Amino acid sequence: MRYSFKHFEFDSESLVLVENGQSLAIRHNEAKLLALLVEQADKVLSKDDILSQVWQGKVVSEQAVFQNISHLRSLFGNDAIKTFPKRGYQWLLATEIILPVSELSEQNPPANNAVVPSKTSPIISSSTSPTSLSNASQSTLPSPAQTTVRNYWSYALIASVILFIITVVTFQSPFTPESRSPLKRIAYIPISTMQGNENVTLDDNEYFDFTELANITTEDFHNTIELKYRSLASTHPLILTATIRQHDQQSYVDFLVKGPFSDWQGQLSGASTDEVMQKLQMHLQQNVIYDLLNTAQTPELKQANLSIAHQQSPDDLIILGALIKTYIQMDELEKAMVMADKLANVAEAFGNWQQLGNALLFQSEILTRKELYELSSHKLTSAIKYFEQIDDLKRQADAWFAHSWLDHQEDDYPAIKVNLLKSAQLSLDANDIPRELDALTYLSVLAHKHHQEVDRYLYLQQAESKMKSYQLPIYHFAKIPFHYAIFAKTASDKEPHWKQVLEYTQLTPDHWVAQSSRQQLLRHYLKQDRLLEAEALITTDATDNAQNSYLKTLLAQANANTELFNHHAQRTFEQARLAGDKLLSLDIALLLCSDPTAQVNYDFYSQYIQDNANKYWLQDNKEKLLAVNF
């Protein structure tokens, strides 16, 4: 049986889920659970019912039910499935049955013999009774005379349509391909080699419609990206930047495509500039890239789409790298390590030292998250050797930056300092200003953590001096008071620094330092019962995102406005899940579980915390969790 709800269609027999006409990846057990819920929407299904019918006798824990319910809610919304405490779950979305054409013909024969296209198959509500359907069909049966007239006009209409199609095809331009996917419209910033002796242009072709942004340089775009992209996005939502360098008779391209909802970046190599640019255009033909750039996707959906893309293009190592990043984001570290091993093996087999180095960086990140610091250090050392072989200064800088955290775990400040200064110098040599400033400001933070009073100010002042010499826009300077707020001991001492951050980021209110400072300042105001000042932080023209919804939630709670609190809290959770912000989604789930006035599904949010919280978050929120008996 086929069902329709929201913008989805679901076949409970083949277990195929379709969204807006496109098949959507879904796990087998999730599909079986969905079929069970939809087919028995009039019942509350207990966990035992679900376990017996979906897993059919296999020994699994109740956790499997919670997890699959959670995944379905992430797809269809929290209101799709209702939890009845100690009873079970019930499907709540308005659902319609899509009758097959053959079945519809038996119930209501068409006036002529033309086949009804599947796209126009009538949708009949599950609440419609067979009797009423039968009566309706009988009341509309035509007489033989009516049938003759209708058949005549039907055949005439069909003939006219066929004639029109033949005419269009006949006079169509002979140069138009018979089938072509929509052109991918990409603006690009002039591409030059790092040696500066040649420029690369991109010509329109059957796959791409390129527009050159001749008045911007790649360096300028990356240094002012928060402002520049926003000014261009309305006319050029997709912007490609790339740098090309040569080393040992090989050409390397390092590219980034900036989109409305995400970025896509990678590295390619070849025997010549022409070859790497051909590889780049071949890579950028894949539709999955544009789905990620142009639409907001939960990590689970992103992982599913990238998995399908990897199966379709197993030799595309950039796709594989993106899949590994997504697994890491989801804390699926075992799967991430399996894929990172695969990337390393394939890259080594092809002699692709760039991707082998990237694989080692991924492995190091995974091992660091698992607190296997010594093994992580070995991976970084190997990665650096491969990046040195191909003279990739940026990835060398990234590796030394990552190593500083391992040094921090060993309480080795001299090593931290050496490695971060090395990262800053490599970034400078690569002409990568954002990387250089990140290394210096991070060194300032770690100096503060290690009680190095002189260094914490020295390197922050160095970063500020470089910002001035590079003539960077003012939002970069917001990092300076942001770090001074970190150094301050009390909230009252931090307050003027947070205010200065917000002053510097008036044109870029969604920059991460602005979001963090605004949230901390609002909490400070609420704690001091300065409600009017707290309310002033939430502007009417603020971006509708998870961070701003969270501020509205906190303010509604302080004002004891239960209705607004419930609305904004649930909105925050949905937006945080969609953005892949796990920490914020955990914070809001705990807030909903903690507030006695919250009119929400406690079971769902408490289970979400159990499924997704890592030990660091649990440790940071230990007291709050104890207060709600976690």
C-alpha positions as CSV (number, residue, x, y, z in Angstrom):
1,M,0.0,0.0,0.0
2,R,1.2,3.5,-0.8
3,Y,0.7,6.4,1.6
4,S,1.0,10.2,1.3
5,F,1.8,12.6,4.2
6,K,3.3,16.0,4.1
7,H,5.5,16.1,1.0
8,F,6.4,12.4,1.3
9,E,5.1,9.2,-0.3
10,F,5.8,5.8,1.2
11,D,5.3,2.3,-0.1
12,S,4.8,-0.1,2.8
13,E,5.5,-3.1,0.7
14,S,8.7,-2.1,-1.1
15,L,9.6,0.1,1.9
16,V,10.6,2.9,-0.5
17,L,10.3,6.5,0.8
18,V,10.0,9.4,-1.6
19,E,10.3,13.1,-0.8
20,N,9.2,15.6,-3.5
21,G,9.5,12.9,-6.2
22,Q,13.0,11.8,-5.2
23,S,13.9,8.6,-3.4
24,L,15.1,9.2,0.2
25,A,17.7,6.9,1.9
26,I,16.2,5.2,5.0
27,R,17.5,2.3,7.0
28,H,15.6,-1.0,6.6
29,N,14.4,-1.3,10.2
30,E,13.3,2.4,10.2
31,A,11.3,1.7,7.0
32,K,9.7,-1.4,8.6
33,L,8.8,0.6,11.7
34,L,7.4,3.4,9.5
35,A,5.2,0.8,7.7
36,L,4.0,-0.6,11.0
37,L,3.1,2.9,12.4
38,V,1.3,4.1,9.3
39,E,-0.6,0.9,8.7
40,Q,-1.8,0.8,12.3
41,A,-2.2,4.6,12.8
42,D,-5.4,4.0,14.8
43,K,-3.5,2.1,17.5
44,V,-1.0,2.9,20.2
45,L,1.8,0.3,19.6
46,S,3.8,-0.9,22.6
47,K,7.5,-1.4,22.5
48,D,6.9,-5.2,22.6
49,D,4.6,-4.9,19.6
50,I,7.3,-3.0,17.7
51,L,10.1,-5.3,18.7
52,S,8.2,-8.5,17.7
53,Q,6.9,-7.1,14.4
54,V,9.9,-5.1,13.2
55,W,12.8,-7.2,14.6
56,Q,10.8,-10.5,14.5
57,G,12.2,-12.4,17.4
58,K,15.8,-11.0,17.1
59,V,17.3,-10.2,20.5
60,V,17.6,-6.4,20.6
61,S,17.2,-3.9,23.4
62,E,14.4,-1.3,23.8
63,Q,17.1,1.2,22.9
64,A,16.7,0.1,19.2
65,V,13.1,1.2,19.3
66,F,14.0,4.6,20.8
67,Q,16.7,5.2,18.3
68,N,14.6,4.4,15.3
69,I,11.7,6.5,16.6
70,S,14.1,9.3,17.0
71,H,15.4,9.0,13.4
72,L,11.8,9.0,12.0
73,R,11.0,12.1,14.0
74,S,14.1,13.8,12.7
75,L,12.8,13.2,9.2
76,F,9.1,14.0,9.6
77,G,9.0,16.3,12.7
78,N,8.6,15.7,16.4
79,D,4.8,15.8,16.0
80,A,4.7,12.8,13.6
81,I,4.9,10.2,16.4
82,K,3.4,10.7,19.8
83,T,4.8,8.9,22.9
84,F,2.2,7.6,25.4
85,P,4.2,7.0,28.6
86,K,4.2,3.4,29.6
87,R,1.9,2.5,26.7
88,G,3.8,3.1,23.4
89,Y,3.8,5.1,20.2
90,Q,1.2,6.3,17.7
91,W,1.4,7.8,14.2
92,L,-0.3,11.3,14.2
93,L,0.4,12.8,10.8
94,A,-2.5,13.2,8.4
95,T,-2.1,10.4,6.0
96,E,-3.8,9.5,2.8
97,I,-3.9,6.2,0.8
98,I,-2.8,6.4,-2.8
99,L,-4.9,3.9,-4.8
100,P,-3.2,2.1,-7.7
101,V,-4.7,2.9,-11.2
102,S,-6.0,-0.6,-11.6
103,E,-7.9,-0.5,-8.3
104,L,-9.2,2.9,-9.1
105,S,-10.5,1.7,-12.5
106,E,-12.5,-1.1,-10.8
107,Q,-14.1,1.3,-8.4
108,N,-14.8,4.2,-10.9
109,P,-14.2,3.2,-14.6
110,P,-13.1,6.2,-16.8
111,A,-15.3,7.4,-19.5
112,N,-12.8,6.5,-22.2
113,N,-10.1,3.9,-22.5
114,A,-7.2,6.3,-22.0
115,V,-4.7,5.1,-19.3
116,V,-4.6,7.5,-16.3
117,P,-0.9,8.6,-15.7
118,S,0.5,7.5,-12.4
119,K,1.4,11.1,-11.5
120,T,-2.3,12.0,-11.4
121,S,-3.5,8.9,-9.6
122,P,-6.2,10.1,-7.2
123,I,-5.4,10.3,-3.5
124,I,-8.2,9.0,-1.3
125,S,-8.3,9.7,2.3
126,S,-7.9,6.8,4.7
127,S,-11.1,8.1,6.4
128,T,-13.2,7.6,3.2
129,S,-15.5,4.7,3.5
130,P,-15.8,2.1,0.6
131,T,-19.5,2.6,0.6
132,S,-19.3,6.4,0.0
133,L,-16.7,5.8,-2.7
134,S,-19.0,3.3,-4.4
135,N,-22.0,5.5,-4.2
136,A,-20.1,8.4,-5.6
137,S,-18.9,6.4,-8.6
138,Q,-22.4,5.1,-9.4
139,S,-23.8,8.6,-9.3
140,T,-21.4,9.9,-11.9
141,L,-21.6,7.0,-14.5
142,P,-22.3,8.5,-18.0
143,S,-25.0,7.4,-20.3
144,P,-23.9,5.7,-23.6
145,A,-24.6,8.9,-25.6
146,Q,-22.4,10.9,-23.1
147,T,-19.7,8.3,-23.4
148,T,-19.6,8.6,-27.2
149,V,-19.3,12.4,-27.1
150,R,-16.7,12.3,-24.4
151,N,-14.7,9.7,-26.3
152,Y,-14.7,11.9,-29.4
153,W,-13.4,15.0,-27.5
154,S,-10.9,12.9,-25.6
155,Y,-9.4,11.5,-28.8
156,A,-9.4,14.9,-30.4
157,L,-7.5,16.3,-27.4
158,I,-5.0,13.5,-27.4
159,A,-4.4,14.0,-31.1
160,S,-3.9,17.7,-30.7
161,V,-1.3,17.1,-27.9
162,I,0.6,14.6,-30.0
163,L,0.6,17.0,-33.0
164,F,1.9,19.8,-30.7
165,I,4.7,17.6,-29.4
166,I,5.8,16.5,-32.9
167,T,5.8,20.1,-34.0
168,V,8.0,21.2,-31.1
169,V,10.5,18.3,-31.6
170,T,10.6,18.9,-35.3
171,F,11.5,22.6,-35.0
172,Q,13.7,22.2,-32.0
173,S,17.3,23.4,-32.4
174,P,19.5,20.4,-33.7
175,F,22.2,21.5,-31.2
176,T,20.0,20.9,-28.1
177,P,20.9,17.5,-26.5
178,E,18.1,15.0,-26.1
179,S,18.6,14.9,-22.4
180,R,20.5,17.2,-20.2
181,S,20.5,17.8,-16.5
182,P,20.0,21.4,-15.4
183,L,23.0,23.7,-15.8
184,K,24.9,24.2,-12.6
185,R,25.3,28.0,-12.3
186,I,28.5,28.9,-10.5
187,A,30.2,32.2,-10.1
188,Y,34.0,32.0,-9.7
189,I,36.7,34.3,-8.6
190,P,39.7,34.6,-11.0
191,I,41.9,31.6,-10.5
192,S,45.7,32.1,-10.6
193,T,48.6,30.0,-9.8
194,M,50.5,30.7,-6.6
195,Q,53.5,31.5,-8.8
196,G,51.3,34.2,-10.4
197,N,52.5,33.5,-14.0
198,E,49.1,32.4,-15.5
199,N,45.4,32.8,-15.0
200,V,42.8,30.1,-15.5
201,T,39.4,30.8,-17.0
202,L,36.4,28.6,-16.9
203,D,34.3,28.4,-20.0
204,D,30.6,27.5,-20.1
205,N,29.8,24.0,-21.3
206,E,27.0,21.5,-21.3
207,Y,27.2,21.1,-17.5
208,F,28.1,24.5,-16.2
209,D,27.2,28.2,-16.6
210,F,30.2,30.0,-15.2
211,T,30.3,33.7,-14.3
212,E,33.6,35.3,-13.5
213,L,33.7,37.8,-10.6
214,A,36.6,39.8,-12.1
215,N,36.8,42.5,-9.4
216,I,37.6,40.2,-6.5
217,T,40.7,38.2,-5.6
218,T,40.7,34.9,-3.9
219,E,42.7,36.3,-1.0
220,D,40.3,39.2,-0.6
221,F,37.2,36.9,-0.7
222,H,38.6,34.6,2.1
223,N,39.7,37.5,4.3
224,T,36.3,39.2,4.1
225,I,34.1,36.2,3.5
226,E,31.5,37.0,6.2
227,L,30.7,40.4,4.4
228,K,31.6,39.6,0.8
229,Y,29.5,36.4,0.4
230,R,26.5,38.1,2.0
231,S,26.7,40.9,-0.5
232,L,26.9,38.5,-3.4
233,A,24.7,35.7,-2.4
234,S,21.4,37.1,-3.8
235,T,22.8,37.1,-7.3
236,H,25.5,34.5,-7.0
237,P,24.5,31.9,-4.3
238,L,27.3,29.5,-5.4
239,I,30.8,30.9,-5.5
240,L,33.9,28.9,-6.4
241,T,37.4,29.9,-5.3
242,A,40.6,27.9,-6.1
243,T,44.3,28.2,-5.9
244,I,46.7,26.3,-8.1
245,R,50.3,25.5,-7.2
246,Q,53.1,23.4,-8.8
247,H,55.5,21.1,-7.1
248,D,57.8,18.4,-8.6
249,Q,56.2,18.6,-12.0
250,Q,52.7,18.1,-10.5
251,S,49.9,20.6,-10.3
252,Y,47.6,20.9,-7.2
253,V,44.3,22.7,-6.9
254,D,42.8,23.6,-3.5
255,F,39.2,24.7,-4.0
256,L,36.1,25.8,-2.1
257,V,32.5,26.3,-3.2
258,K,30.6,28.6,-0.8
259,G,26.8,28.0,-0.7
260,P,23.8,29.3,1.2
261,F,23.7,26.4,3.7
262,S,27.2,24.8,3.5
263,D,30.6,24.9,2.0
264,W,32.3,22.2,-0.1
265,Q,36.0,22.0,-0.3
266,G,38.8,19.6,-1.4
267,Q,42.1,19.1,-3.1
268,L,43.0,17.5,-6.5
269,S,46.3,16.8,-8.3
270,G,47.4,16.1,-11.8
271,A,50.2,16.3,-14.3
272,S,49.2,19.8,-15.5
273,T,47.0,22.7,-14.7
274,D,44.6,21.7,-17.5
275,E,44.3,18.2,-16.0
276,V,43.5,19.3,-12.5
277,M,40.9,21.7,-13.8
278,Q,39.3,19.0,-15.8
279,K,39.2,16.8,-12.7
280,L,37.7,19.6,-10.8
281,Q,34.9,20.1,-13.3
282,M,34.3,16.4,-13.4
283,H,34.0,16.3,-9.6
284,L,31.7,19.3,-9.5
285,Q,29.2,17.6,-11.8
286,Q,27.9,15.4,-8.9
287,N,24.4,16.5,-7.8
288,V,25.0,15.5,-4.1
289,I,27.3,18.6,-3.8
290,Y,24.5,21.0,-4.7
291,D,21.9,19.3,-2.5
292,L,24.3,19.9,0.4
293,L,25.1,23.5,-0.6
294,N,21.5,24.6,-1.3
295,T,19.5,22.8,1.4
296,A,19.7,22.4,5.2
297,Q,20.2,18.8,6.1
298,T,20.4,16.9,9.4
299,P,23.7,15.0,9.9
300,E,21.7,11.7,9.4
301,L,20.3,12.8,6.1
302,K,23.7,14.2,5.0
303,Q,25.3,10.9,5.9
304,A,22.7,8.9,3.9
305,N,23.1,11.1,0.8
306,L,26.9,11.0,1.0
307,S,26.8,7.2,1.5
308,I,24.8,6.8,-1.7
309,A,27.1,9.2,-3.6
310,H,30.2,7.2,-2.4
311,Q,28.6,4.0,-3.6
312,Q,28.0,5.6,-7.0
313,S,31.5,7.2,-7.2
314,P,33.7,5.0,-5.1
315,D,36.9,6.5,-6.6
316,D,36.0,10.1,-5.7
317,L,38.1,10.5,-2.5
318,I,36.7,14.0,-1.8
319,I,33.2,12.4,-1.4
320,L,34.7,9.8,0.9
321,G,36.4,12.5,2.9
322,A,33.1,14.4,3.3
323,L,31.5,11.1,4.5
324,I,34.2,10.6,7.1
325,K,33.7,14.2,8.4
326,T,30.0,13.6,8.7
327,Y,30.5,10.3,10.7
328,I,32.8,12.3,13.0
329,Q,30.2,15.0,13.5
330,M,27.7,12.3,14.4
331,D,30.2,10.8,16.9
332,E,30.0,7.5,14.9
333,L,33.8,7.1,15.5
334,E,34.0,3.4,14.6
335,K,32.4,4.0,11.2
336,A,34.5,7.0,10.7
337,M,37.7,5.0,11.3
338,V,36.7,2.3,8.9
339,M,36.1,4.9,6.2
340,A,39.4,6.7,7.1
341,D,41.2,3.4,6.7
342,K,39.6,2.9,3.4
343,L,40.6,6.4,2.3
344,A,44.2,5.7,3.3
345,N,44.3,2.3,1.5
346,V,42.8,3.7,-1.7
347,A,45.0,6.8,-1.7
348,E,48.2,4.7,-1.1
349,A,47.3,2.4,-3.9
350,F,46.9,5.3,-6.3
351,G,50.0,7.1,-4.9
352,N,47.9,10.0,-3.9
353,W,49.9,11.5,-1.1
354,Q,47.5,14.4,-0.7
355,Q,44.5,12.2,0.2
356,L,46.7,9.8,2.2
357,G,47.8,12.8,4.4
358,N,44.1,13.8,4.7
359,A,43.2,10.2,5.8
360,L,45.9,10.3,8.5
361,L,44.5,13.7,9.7
362,F,41.1,12.1,10.0
363,Q,42.5,9.1,11.9
364,S,44.3,11.4,14.3
365,E,41.1,13.4,15.0
366,I,39.2,10.2,15.7
367,L,41.9,8.8,18.0
368,T,42.1,12.2,19.8
369,R,38.3,12.0,20.4
370,K,38.8,8.5,21.8
371,E,41.6,9.9,24.0
372,L,44.2,7.7,22.4
373,Y,46.7,10.5,22.3
374,E,49.9,8.6,21.6
375,L,48.4,6.9,18.6
376,S,47.0,10.2,17.4
377,S,50.4,11.8,17.6
378,H,51.9,9.0,15.4
379,K,49.2,9.6,12.8
380,L,50.0,13.4,12.8
381,T,53.7,12.8,12.4
382,S,53.0,10.5,9.3
383,A,50.5,13.1,7.9
384,I,53.1,15.9,8.1
385,K,55.7,13.8,6.2
386,Y,53.3,13.2,3.3
387,F,52.2,16.9,3.2
388,E,55.9,17.9,3.2
389,Q,56.5,15.6,0.2
390,I,53.9,17.6,-1.8
391,D,54.7,20.9,-0.2
392,D,51.1,21.4,1.1
393,L,51.8,24.2,3.6
394,K,48.1,24.6,4.7
395,R,47.7,21.0,5.7
396,Q,51.0,21.0,7.5
397,A,49.8,24.0,9.4
398,D,46.6,22.1,10.3
399,A,48.6,19.1,11.5
400,W,50.8,21.2,13.8
401,F,47.7,23.1,15.1
402,A,46.1,19.7,16.0
403,H,49.3,18.5,17.7
404,S,49.1,21.5,20.1
405,W,46.0,19.9,21.7
406,L,47.9,16.7,22.3
407,D,50.6,18.7,23.9
408,H,48.0,20.4,26.0
409,Q,46.9,16.9,27.3
410,E,50.5,16.3,28.3
411,D,50.6,19.7,30.0
412,D,53.6,20.6,27.8
413,Y,53.3,24.3,27.2
414,P,56.7,24.8,25.5
415,A,55.7,22.2,22.9
416,I,52.3,23.9,22.5
417,K,54.1,27.2,21.8
418,V,56.5,25.7,19.3
419,N,53.9,23.9,17.4
420,L,51.4,26.7,17.2
421,L,54.1,29.2,16.1
422,K,55.1,26.7,13.5
423,S,51.4,26.5,12.3
424,A,51.2,30.3,12.2
425,Q,54.5,30.5,10.1
426,L,53.4,27.9,7.6
427,S,50.0,29.7,7.2
428,L,51.9,32.9,6.6
429,D,54.1,31.2,4.0
430,A,50.9,29.9,2.3
431,N,49.4,33.4,2.4
432,D,46.5,32.1,4.4
433,I,45.7,34.9,6.8
434,P,42.7,33.3,8.6
435,R,44.8,30.2,9.5
436,E,47.6,32.3,10.7
437,L,45.4,34.4,13.0
438,D,43.6,31.2,14.3
439,A,47.0,29.8,15.4
440,L,48.0,33.0,17.2
441,T,44.7,33.5,19.1
442,Y,44.6,29.8,20.0
443,L,48.1,30.1,21.4
444,S,46.8,33.0,23.5
445,V,44.0,30.8,24.9
446,L,46.3,27.9,25.7
447,A,48.8,30.2,27.3
448,H,45.9,31.4,29.5
449,K,45.0,27.8,30.4
450,H,48.6,27.1,31.4
451,H,48.8,30.3,33.4
452,Q,51.3,32.0,31.1
453,E,50.3,35.6,31.9
454,V,52.8,37.3,29.6
455,D,52.2,35.0,26.5
456,R,48.4,35.2,26.7
457,Y,48.6,38.9,26.1
458,L,51.7,38.9,23.8
459,Y,50.2,36.6,21.2
460,L,46.7,38.2,21.3
461,Q,48.4,41.6,20.7
462,Q,50.4,40.1,17.8
463,A,47.2,38.9,16.3
464,E,45.6,42.3,16.6
465,S,48.7,44.0,15.1
466,K,48.5,41.6,12.1
467,M,44.8,42.3,11.6
468,K,45.7,46.0,11.4
469,S,48.5,45.5,9.0
470,Y,46.4,43.3,6.8
471,Q,43.6,45.9,6.9
472,L,41.0,43.3,7.7
473,P,37.3,44.2,8.2
474,I,36.2,45.0,11.8
475,Y,34.5,41.7,12.5
476,H,38.0,40.1,12.7
477,F,38.9,42.4,15.5
478,A,35.9,41.1,17.6
479,K,38.1,38.1,18.5
480,I,40.3,40.4,20.6
481,P,37.7,41.5,23.2
482,F,36.2,38.0,23.0
483,H,39.5,36.6,24.3
484,Y,39.8,39.4,26.9
485,A,36.4,38.2,28.2
486,I,37.8,34.7,28.5
487,F,40.7,36.1,30.6
488,A,38.4,38.2,32.9
489,K,37.5,36.4,36.2
490,T,33.9,37.6,36.8
491,A,30.8,38.1,34.6
492,S,30.8,41.8,35.5
493,D,34.4,42.1,34.3
494,K,33.5,40.2,31.1
495,E,30.5,42.3,30.4
496,P,32.2,45.3,28.7
497,H,34.2,42.9,26.5
498,W,31.1,41.1,25.3
499,K,29.5,44.4,24.5
500,Q,32.6,45.4,22.4
501,V,32.3,42.1,20.5
502,L,28.7,42.9,19.6
503,E,29.7,46.4,18.6
504,Y,32.4,45.0,16.2
505,T,30.0,42.5,14.7
506,Q,27.0,44.7,13.9
507,L,27.4,43.9,10.2
508,T,28.0,40.2,10.9
509,P,25.7,39.3,13.8
510,D,25.8,35.5,13.0
511,H,29.6,35.3,13.3
512,W,30.4,32.7,16.0
513,V,32.1,35.2,18.3
514,A,29.0,37.4,18.2
515,Q,26.6,34.5,18.8
516,S,28.7,33.2,21.8
517,S,29.1,36.7,23.3
518,R,25.4,37.5,22.9
519,Q,24.3,34.3,24.6
520,Q,26.7,34.9,27.5
521,L,25.7,38.5,27.9
522,L,22.0,37.6,27.9
523,R,22.5,34.9,30.6
524,H,24.4,37.6,32.6
525,Y,21.5,40.0,32.3
526,L,18.9,37.4,33.2
527,K,20.9,36.4,36.2
528,Q,20.8,40.0,37.4
529,D,17.1,40.4,36.5
530,R,18.0,43.0,33.8
531,L,15.2,41.9,31.6
532,L,14.9,45.0,29.4
533,E,18.6,44.9,28.5
534,A,18.3,41.2,27.8
535,E,15.3,41.8,25.5
536,A,17.2,44.5,23.7
537,L,19.8,41.8,22.6
538,I,17.1,40.0,20.5
539,T,16.4,42.2,17.5
540,T,13.4,41.8,15.3
541,D,15.5,41.4,12.2
542,A,17.7,38.7,13.7
543,T,18.3,35.6,11.5
544,D,15.9,32.8,12.2
545,N,18.4,30.2,13.4
546,A,19.0,27.9,16.4
547,Q,21.1,30.4,18.3
548,N,18.6,33.2,18.2
549,S,15.7,30.9,18.9
550,Y,17.6,29.7,22.0
551,L,17.9,33.3,23.2
552,K,14.2,33.8,22.8
553,T,13.7,30.6,24.7
554,L,15.7,31.8,27.7
555,L,14.0,35.2,27.7
556,A,10.5,33.5,27.6
557,Q,11.5,31.3,30.5
558,A,12.7,34.3,32.5
559,N,9.4,36.1,31.8
560,A,7.4,33.0,32.8
561,N,5.7,32.9,29.4
562,T,4.9,29.2,29.1
563,E,3.4,29.4,25.6
564,L,6.4,31.2,24.1
565,F,8.8,29.1,26.0
566,N,7.4,25.9,24.6
567,H,7.3,27.3,21.1
568,H,10.8,28.7,21.0
569,A,12.3,25.7,22.8
570,Q,10.9,23.2,20.3
571,R,11.9,25.5,17.5
572,T,15.4,25.7,18.8
573,F,15.7,21.9,19.1
574,E,14.5,21.4,15.5
575,Q,16.9,24.1,14.1
576,A,19.8,22.8,16.1
577,R,19.2,19.2,14.9
578,L,19.0,20.4,11.3
579,A,22.2,22.4,11.6
580,G,24.0,19.5,13.2
581,D,24.6,21.5,16.4
582,K,24.6,18.6,18.8
583,L,25.7,20.6,21.9
584,L,22.9,23.1,21.5
585,S,20.3,20.4,20.8
586,L,21.4,18.6,24.0
587,D,21.3,21.9,26.0
588,I,17.7,22.6,24.9
589,A,16.6,19.0,25.4
590,L,17.9,19.2,29.0
591,L,16.1,22.6,29.5
592,L,12.8,21.1,28.3
593,C,13.2,18.2,30.7
594,S,14.1,20.5,33.6
595,D,11.3,23.0,33.2
596,P,8.2,21.9,35.1
597,T,5.9,24.0,32.9
598,A,7.2,22.6,29.6
599,Q,4.3,20.9,27.8
600,V,6.5,18.5,25.7
601,N,7.3,14.9,25.3
602,Y,9.6,14.3,28.2
603,D,10.3,10.7,27.1
604,F,11.5,11.8,23.7
605,Y,13.9,14.5,24.9
606,S,15.3,12.4,27.8
607,Q,16.0,9.6,25.4
608,Y,17.7,12.0,23.0
609,I,20.0,13.0,25.8
610,Q,20.8,9.3,26.6
611,D,21.4,8.6,22.9
612,N,23.6,11.6,22.1
613,A,25.4,13.0,25.1
614,N,29.1,12.4,25.3
615,K,31.0,12.3,28.5
616,Y,32.2,15.9,28.3
617,W,28.7,17.2,28.0
618,L,27.5,14.9,30.8
619,Q,30.3,16.1,33.0
620,D,29.6,19.8,32.3
621,N,25.9,19.3,33.1
622,K,26.2,16.9,36.0
623,E,24.3,19.0,38.5
624,K,21.5,19.8,36.1
625,L,21.1,16.1,35.2
626,L,21.0,15.1,38.8
627,A,18.2,17.6,39.5
628,V,16.0,15.8,36.9
629,N,17.0,12.3,38.1
630,F,19.2,11.4,35.1
